[in-house]
């Protein structure tokens, strides 16, 4: 954020400046006092790890839109449809498809070649904070502590995973045993996911049976902010709170 001073005298009644707001240059003006330019706080998330297979990157912002950036980063195309701030976006590892989650309580799928919306998942009762995407299944967590499971091909709701209290703050798809690499969006996986929340609990879920198979009070009194996994043998889940 940056403070911008208004005009210093009546000879210059309006002071103008240009800032970049999530992919576009915008002309701003101030006719009195001081103004806080918050253009540098517009972007909420980016598909850096799960970038498109052709090198393009997707960003999601407070302005409810996604920007599909060319690999050069010089220009972008707007993807619109959400009506709330974007909380997470992921691109498929092998297909020109991306999925985004937002505070409007929806998940939306996008065709990155045609730059159009493919479908929308509705059913959350609170803003979606995080999601993971494995095989043809998406699991999304919200601010009410619920994790909902979806069929990524049909956008149909498949079940709800209950147990956490407070916002879902972190999610991770666990890789297949012996794969030696992290699970990528849309790729095959073990069928297990890990979730963390404001309650400080780490939970492991079997998506096929919709069951909580393991629970650990990993961070008593605080939220789990990140979940990772080592690629050693055996793999070890790591959490940060």
C-alpha positions in Angstrom: 0.0 0.0 0.0 1.1 3.5 -0.7 -0.2 6.9 0.4 -0.8 9.5 -2.4 -0.9 13.2 -1.6 -3.7 15.3 -3.0 -3.1 18.7 -4.8 -1.1 21.2 -2.9 -2.9 24.3 -4.1 -5.8 25.6 -6.2 -3.7 25.9 -9.3 -3.5 22.1 -9.5 -7.1 21.1 -8.4 -6.7 17.3 -9.2 -3.6 15.1 -8.9 -3.5 12.0 -11.1 -1.4 8.9 -11.2 -1.4 5.5 -12.9 -1.3 2.2 -11.1 -1.6 -1.4 -12.1 -4.6 -3.2 -10.7 -4.5 -6.9 -11.4 -3.5 -6.9 -15.0 -4.6 -3.4 -16.1 -3.3 0.1 -15.9 -5.8 2.4 -14.1 -5.9 6.2 -14.0 -6.4 7.4 -10.4 -7.1 10.9 -9.1 -7.3 12.8 -5.9 -8.8 16.3 -5.4 -8.1 16.8 -1.6 -6.2 15.3 1.3 -4.5 11.9 1.0 -5.5 8.6 -0.7 -4.2 5.1 0.0 -3.4 3.3 -3.2 -4.0 -0.4 -2.5 -3.4 -1.6 -6.0 -0.5 -3.8 -4.7 -3.0 -5.8 -2.5 -5.3 -6.9 -5.3 -3.9 -10.4 -6.0 -5.0 -13.1 -3.5 -3.5 -16.2 -5.1 -1.6 -17.5 -8.2 -1.1 -20.9 -9.9 2.7 -20.9 -9.4 3.2 -24.5 -8.5 0.2 -25.7 -10.5 0.9 -23.5 -13.5 -0.5 -24.3 -17.0 1.4 -26.8 -19.0 2.3 -24.2 -21.6 3.9 -21.9 -19.0 1.0 -19.6 -18.5 0.0 -18.5 -15.0 -3.4 -17.7 -13.5 -3.9 -15.1 -10.7 -7.0 -14.5 -8.7 -7.8 -11.2 -7.0 -9.9 -9.2 -4.6 -11.7 -7.9 -7.7 -13.4 -11.3 -8.2 -11.7 -12.0 -11.5 -9.0 -14.3 -12.7 -6.2 -13.2 -15.0 -4.7 -15.7 -17.4 -1.2 -14.4 -18.0 1.0 -15.2 -21.1 4.2 -17.0 -20.2 6.1 -13.7 -20.8 3.9 -12.0 -18.1 3.4 -9.0 -20.4 -0.4 -9.3 -21.0 -3.3 -11.2 -19.6 -6.9 -12.2 -20.4 -9.7 -11.7 -17.8 -11.8 -14.7 -16.7 -15.0 -13.4 -15.1 -17.8 -15.2 -13.3 -17.1 -15.1 -9.6 -18.8 -12.4 -7.5 -16.4 -12.6 -4.5 -12.7 -12.5 -3.8 -10.7 -15.4 -5.3 -9.2 -17.6 -2.6 -7.4 -20.3 -4.6 -6.8 -21.3 -8.3 -5.2 -24.4 -9.6 -4.4 -25.5 -13.2 -4.6 -29.2 -14.3 -1.2 -30.8 -14.7 -1.9 -32.3 -18.2 -5.0 -30.5 -19.6 -5.9 -26.9 -20.4 -8.4 -26.7 -17.5 -8.3 -24.7 -14.3 -10.5 -24.6 -11.2 -10.9 -21.6 -8.9 -12.6 -21.1 -5.5 -13.9 -17.9 -4.1 -15.7 -16.2 -1.2 -18.9 -16.3 -3.2 -19.1 -20.0 -2.0 -18.6 -21.5 -5.5 -16.0 -23.5 -7.4 -15.7 -22.7 -11.1 -14.0 -24.7 -13.9 -12.4 -22.9 -16.9 -11.4 -23.9 -20.4 -8.0 -22.2 -20.8 -8.0 -22.6 -24.6 -11.4 -21.0 -25.2 -11.0 -18.8 -22.0 -14.6 -19.7 -21.0 -16.3 -21.1 -17.9 -17.0 -24.8 -18.1 -19.1 -25.3 -14.9 -19.9 -24.2 -11.4 -20.1 -26.1 -8.1 -22.6 -24.7 -5.6 -23.5 -26.0 -2.1 -21.1 -24.5 0.4 -22.8 -22.5 3.2 -19.7 -20.4 3.9 -16.8 -18.9 1.8 -14.4 -21.4 0.3 -10.9 -21.0 1.6 -9.0 -23.8 0.0 -9.3 -26.9 -2.2 -7.4 -29.8 -3.7 -7.9 -31.5 -7.1 -6.9 -35.1 -7.6 -8.0 -37.5 -10.4 -11.6 -36.5 -11.2 -12.3 -35.4 -7.6 -12.2 -32.0 -6.0 -12.3 -31.5 -2.2 -13.0 -27.9 -1.0 -12.9 -26.5 2.5 -14.8 -23.5 3.8 -14.9 -21.0 6.7 -17.5 -23.1 8.6 -15.0 -26.1 8.8 -16.8 -28.2 6.2 -15.0 -30.1 3.4 -17.2 -31.0 0.4 -16.3 -33.5 -2.2 -17.2 -33.0 -5.9 -17.0 -34.9 -9.2 -14.8 -32.7 -11.3 -16.4 -34.0 -14.6 -20.0 -33.3 -13.7 -19.8 -30.7 -10.9 -22.0 -33.0 -8.8 -21.7 -33.0 -5.0 -20.5 -36.4 -3.7 -20.3 -35.9 0.0 -19.4 -33.8 3.0 -16.5 -34.4 5.5 -17.3 -33.1 9.0 -15.1 -32.9 12.0 -13.1 -29.6 12.0 -14.1 -26.5 14.0 -13.3 -23.1 12.5 -12.0 -22.2 9.1 -10.3 -24.8 6.9 -6.9 -23.2 6.6 -4.8 -25.8 4.7 -5.3 -28.9 2.5 -3.0 -31.4 0.8 -3.5 -34.3 -1.6 -1.3 -37.2 -0.4 0.7 -38.8 -3.3 0.6 -42.4 -4.3 2.9 -44.6 -2.3 6.3 -44.9 -3.9 5.6 -42.1 -6.4 8.5 -40.0 -5.2 6.7 -36.8 -6.0 3.9 -34.5 -4.7 0.4 -35.0 -6.1 -0.3 -32.5 -8.9 -3.7 -31.0 -9.7 -5.8 -33.5 -11.7 -3.1 -36.3 -11.4 -3.6 -39.8 -9.8 -3.1 -39.9 -6.1 -3.5 -42.2 -3.1 -7.2 -41.3 -2.5 -6.2 -39.6 0.8 -6.1 -35.9 1.7 -4.9 -34.0 4.7 -6.7 -31.0 6.1 -5.9 -28.4 8.8 -8.1 -25.8 10.4 -8.3 -23.1 13.1 -8.9 -25.9 15.6 -5.2 -26.9 15.2 -6.1 -30.4 14.2 -4.6 -32.4 11.3 -7.1 -34.8 9.8 -6.5 -37.5 7.1 -9.5 -38.4 5.0 -10.2 -41.3 2.6 -12.1 -39.7 -0.3 -13.3 -43.0 -1.6 -15.0 -44.0 1.6 -15.6 -40.3 2.8 -14.1 -41.3 6.2 -11.8 -39.5 8.6 -9.0 -42.2 9.1 -6.6 -40.2 11.4 -6.8 -37.2 13.7 -4.0 -35.4 15.5 -4.0 -32.3 17.7 -1.0 -30.9 15.8 -1.1 -27.2 16.9 -3.2 -26.9 20.1 -4.5 -23.4 20.5 -3.6 -22.2 17.0 -4.5 -22.8 13.4 -2.6 -24.9 10.9 -1.4 -22.6 8.1 0.4 -25.0 5.8 0.7 -28.7 5.2 3.6 -30.3 3.3 5.1 -33.7 2.8 8.7 -35.0 2.5 9.6 -37.2 -0.4 11.8 -39.6 1.7 11.0 -43.2 2.6 8.8 -43.2 4.5 7.2 -39.8 3.7 6.6 -37.5 6.6 3.8 -34.9 6.8 4.9 -31.5 8.0 2.6 -28.8 9.3 3.2 -25.1 10.2 1.0 -23.1 12.5 
